Every structure is written in C-alpha cells, then in structure tokens.
Amino acid sequence: MPPIRKQAAVPSPALLAFYNAVPNVFWSVLSFTPLCVFCYQHIARPWIYGFLAVSLLAYAVPASSFRYWQLSATLTAYRKLGVPLANHLAQHGDLVNKLVRRQYPQYRHVRTHTSVAALVRTTYHQERFHVAMFLFFLLSAIYAAIYRYWGWMLLLTLLNTVYNLYPIWLQQYIRVRLTSRSSNFN
C-alpha cells in the first residue's frame, strides 16, 4: 500500500497567483475593453496622451497624502456603501481565499506583523493605481459628455465606479480593518 501523502499547509505561489489573477483579469477586461474602444473610435491621440499624462500624476502623490481623502476612519461608511462586496469579488478577497482554503484549510493571506505591513504597502500601491485609472476614465467620460456621446459617458462613469472608485474605497477599508484589529491586540 502506497504511503499517504500529507497535503501541504501552504499553497504554492503559482497557485495563489493563478487564483488571484482570475478576478483581476476579469475586471480589467470588462472595464478596459469599452474604454479602449471609445478611445480608439472617438478621442484624438493627443488628447489620449494628455489624459494619460494627467492620470500618471497620481504616482507623484506620496502615500502619506492618501489619508486626507480617505472616506472614513470607521468601517460603518464603507459597509453602508457595499465595499465588503467589492472585497468578496477582488483579488485576495473573500471568494479567492475561500477557494484556496478548500484545498489548504490553514491558509491565511495575512499571518504575521510583517505580512500586515506588506499588505498595507500593497493597499497604497493598488489605491494609487486605481486613482490614476480613475482620472483617465473620468477624463474620458468628460470628453464623451462634451462631445455628447451620452451612452459612452454613462458606460464609462459606471465602469469607473465599479473598476476604480470601489477598489479605492476597498484599499481604504482594508487599512481601516487592519488598524482596528491591531488596536484590539494592544
């Protein structure tokens, strides 16, 4: 009789990358496809370059400034806006973690103080990315409104809300959750 192999307590980095890539790719394709179609069909290239330049300025904003535009210091406002649903559907979110834990019950994305610090740094990086994209989507929607492409304006605004605004709030929500949990340990 062959020996019984014990299942590893930690999933491989490749498996985690795959599980987390699925929602990332899904939401990116869903949002960027209409944006790219609109830009290609209706916006002159110099405007696109200008929108891109303005959007990339978000990367010049220091992470310490992000707290000034944080929605709330408590979880209540985020919960009322449905941000936990965004956490359910995002990479490293509830759904992905649930799927990973089916095979690896002991898996936890955040286990140590070091991983908490890494997660906080990651939230600032992801928030900065979504702020940059928020600006690009917003400028494209304003362009659509100026030229009376009302359907495009509405679609780009909806996509901007789902793909950028909620993820921005999600990063803030995660930091508030981590802060409230760490204060419980002291």
Stockholm file with secondary structure:
# STOCKHOLM 1.0

chainA/1-186         MPPIRKQAAVPSPALLAFYNAVPNVFWSVLSFTPLCVFCYQHIARPWIYGFLAVSLLAYAVPASSFRYWQLSATLTAYRKLGVPLANHLAQHGDLVNKLVRRQYPQYRHVRTHTSVAALVRTTYHQERFHVAMFLFFLLSAIYAAIYRYWGWMLLLTLLNTVYNLYPIWLQQYIRVRLTSRSSNFN
#=GR chainA/1-186 SS CCCCCCCCSSCCHHHHHHHHHHHHHHHHHHHHHHHHHHHHHHSCHHHHHHHHHHHHGGGGSCGGGGGGGCSCSSHHHHHHTTHHHHHHHSTTSHHHHHHHHHHCTTCCSCCSHHHHHHHHHHHHHHHHHHHHHHHHHHHHHHHHHHTTCHHHHHHHHHHHIIIIIHHHHHHHHHHHHHHHHHHHHC
#=GC SS_cons         CCCCCCCCSSCCHHHHHHHHHHHHHHHHHHHHHHHHHHHHHHSCHHHHHHHHHHHHGGGGSCGGGGGGGCSCSSHHHHHHTTHHHHHHHSTTSHHHHHHHHHHCTTCCSCCSHHHHHHHHHHHHHHHHHHHHHHHHHHHHHHHHHHTTCHHHHHHHHHHHIIIIIHHHHHHHHHHHHHHHHHHHHC
//
